[in-house]
Amino acid sequence: MRLIHLIWIGALLTTAACQQAQKSDDHAGHADHAQSSETAAAGPVAKKEQEILAVHDSLMAEMSDLMRLKKAVSAKAAAPAANGQGTEISRRLGEADDAMMTWMNQYNGDTLGKLDQTKALDYLSDQQNKVNQVRDQMRRSMADANAYLGKQP
């Protein structure tokens, strides 16, 4: 139970840090408008990064639901009549949570400004694939959990 609370606190802190970083990026973006040549070059990169961060933000909004489902599935799986399916679903929910944390830790948007546009876009395409995989993993495990619990998503 303490582990779930620590994970939950970590997720909240990560969300707050991401929101603060986004606000900082937004303020930095206003200063960049004065340098139109840099803005033109960074345009596709910035747009791609915004798309990735939008997926990230939507997933962070779902993290509390994921943790709530994990708790409910684990409780149902601990019942004497449980058949083991709940344990598997709970494990997959945990893996989805871990995948999100791993993606956030390895994402390095700070280096985009140091890369040429082609390399930056290649990096972002790879990151978009990764975050989309995390999204799909989270949503599949949450749908399975809802079905196991007999709930509509």
C-alpha positions as CSV (number, residue, x, y, z in Angstrom):
1,M,0.0,0.0,0.0
2,R,2.9,2.4,0.8
3,L,4.3,1.7,-2.7
4,I,1.1,2.7,-4.3
5,H,1.1,6.0,-2.3
6,L,4.7,6.6,-3.3
7,I,3.9,6.0,-6.9
8,W,0.9,8.3,-6.7
9,I,2.9,11.0,-5.1
10,G,5.6,10.6,-7.8
11,A,3.0,10.8,-10.5
12,L,1.6,14.0,-9.0
13,L,5.1,15.6,-8.7
14,T,5.9,14.6,-12.2
15,T,2.7,16.2,-13.4
16,A,3.4,19.4,-11.6
17,A,6.9,19.5,-13.0
18,C,5.7,18.9,-16.5
19,Q,3.1,21.6,-16.2
20,Q,5.8,24.0,-14.8
21,A,8.1,23.1,-17.7
22,Q,5.3,23.6,-20.2
23,K,4.7,27.1,-18.7
24,S,8.4,27.9,-18.9
25,D,8.4,26.7,-22.5
26,D,5.4,28.8,-23.3
27,H,7.1,31.9,-21.9
28,A,10.3,31.1,-23.8
29,G,8.2,30.7,-26.9
30,H,7.1,34.3,-26.7
31,A,10.7,35.6,-26.6
32,D,11.5,33.5,-29.7
33,H,8.9,35.3,-31.8
34,A,11.3,38.3,-31.9
35,Q,13.8,36.1,-33.7
36,S,11.8,35.1,-36.8
37,S,14.5,33.2,-38.5
38,E,14.9,30.8,-35.5
39,T,11.1,30.5,-35.2
40,A,10.8,29.5,-38.8
41,A,13.4,26.8,-38.4
42,A,12.0,25.6,-35.1
43,G,8.4,25.6,-36.3
44,P,8.0,22.0,-37.4
45,V,10.1,20.8,-34.4
46,A,8.0,22.9,-31.9
47,K,4.8,21.6,-33.5
48,K,5.9,18.0,-33.3
49,E,7.0,18.4,-29.7
50,Q,3.6,20.0,-28.8
51,E,1.8,16.9,-30.3
52,I,3.9,14.6,-28.2
53,L,3.4,16.6,-25.1
54,A,-0.3,16.7,-25.7
55,V,-0.3,12.9,-25.7
56,H,1.8,13.0,-22.5
57,D,-0.6,15.4,-20.8
58,S,-3.6,13.3,-21.7
59,L,-2.0,10.3,-20.2
60,M,-1.0,12.1,-17.1
61,A,-4.7,13.0,-16.6
62,E,-5.5,9.3,-16.8
63,M,-2.9,8.2,-14.2
64,S,-5.2,8.6,-11.2
65,D,-7.7,6.4,-13.0
66,L,-5.0,3.8,-13.7
67,M,-4.0,3.8,-10.0
68,R,-7.6,3.6,-8.8
69,L,-8.2,0.6,-11.2
70,K,-5.0,-1.1,-10.0
71,K,-6.1,-0.8,-6.4
72,A,-9.6,-2.1,-7.2
73,V,-8.3,-5.0,-9.3
74,S,-5.8,-6.0,-6.7
75,A,-8.5,-6.0,-4.0
76,K,-10.8,-8.2,-6.2
77,A,-7.9,-10.5,-7.1
78,A,-7.1,-11.0,-3.5
79,A,-10.5,-12.5,-2.8
80,P,-10.6,-16.2,-2.1
81,A,-12.7,-16.9,-5.2
82,A,-10.4,-15.0,-7.6
83,N,-9.1,-17.0,-10.6
84,G,-5.7,-15.3,-11.2
85,Q,-7.0,-13.1,-14.1
86,G,-7.0,-10.1,-11.7
87,T,-3.4,-10.6,-10.7
88,E,-2.4,-10.6,-14.4
89,I,-4.4,-7.4,-15.1
90,S,-3.0,-5.7,-12.0
91,R,0.5,-6.6,-13.3
92,R,-0.2,-5.1,-16.7
93,L,-1.6,-1.9,-15.1
94,G,1.7,-1.7,-13.1
95,E,3.7,-2.2,-16.3
96,A,1.7,0.5,-18.0
97,D,2.5,2.9,-15.1
98,D,6.2,1.9,-15.3
99,A,6.2,2.4,-19.1
100,M,4.9,6.0,-18.6
101,M,7.5,6.8,-16.0
102,T,10.3,5.2,-18.1
103,W,9.2,7.3,-21.1
104,M,9.1,10.5,-19.1
105,N,12.6,9.8,-17.7
106,Q,14.2,9.1,-21.0
107,Y,12.5,12.0,-23.0
108,N,15.0,14.8,-23.4
109,G,13.3,17.8,-25.0
110,D,16.1,20.0,-23.8
111,T,18.5,18.7,-26.5
112,L,16.2,19.7,-29.4
113,G,17.7,23.1,-29.6
114,K,21.1,21.6,-30.0
115,L,20.1,19.3,-33.0
116,D,19.6,20.4,-36.6
117,Q,16.0,20.3,-37.7
118,T,16.2,16.9,-39.4
119,K,17.8,15.1,-36.4
120,A,15.3,16.8,-34.1
121,L,12.4,15.7,-36.1
122,D,13.8,12.1,-36.3
123,Y,14.2,12.1,-32.5
124,L,10.6,13.4,-32.1
125,S,9.2,10.9,-34.5
126,D,10.8,8.1,-32.4
127,Q,9.5,9.7,-29.2
128,Q,6.0,10.0,-30.7
129,N,6.1,6.3,-31.5
130,K,7.2,5.5,-27.9
131,V,4.6,7.7,-26.2
132,N,1.9,6.3,-28.5
133,Q,2.9,2.8,-27.5
134,V,2.7,3.8,-23.8
135,R,-0.8,5.3,-24.5
136,D,-2.0,2.1,-26.1
137,Q,-0.6,0.0,-23.3
138,M,-2.2,2.2,-20.7
139,R,-5.6,2.2,-22.4
140,R,-5.6,-1.6,-23.1
141,S,-4.8,-2.4,-19.5
142,M,-7.4,0.1,-18.2
143,A,-10.0,-1.4,-20.5
144,D,-9.2,-4.9,-19.3
145,A,-9.4,-3.7,-15.7
146,N,-12.8,-2.1,-16.3
147,A,-14.0,-5.3,-17.9
148,Y,-12.7,-7.4,-15.1
149,L,-14.4,-5.2,-12.6
150,G,-17.7,-5.2,-14.6
151,K,-17.5,-1.5,-15.3
152,Q,-18.0,0.6,-18.4
153,P,-14.8,2.6,-19.2
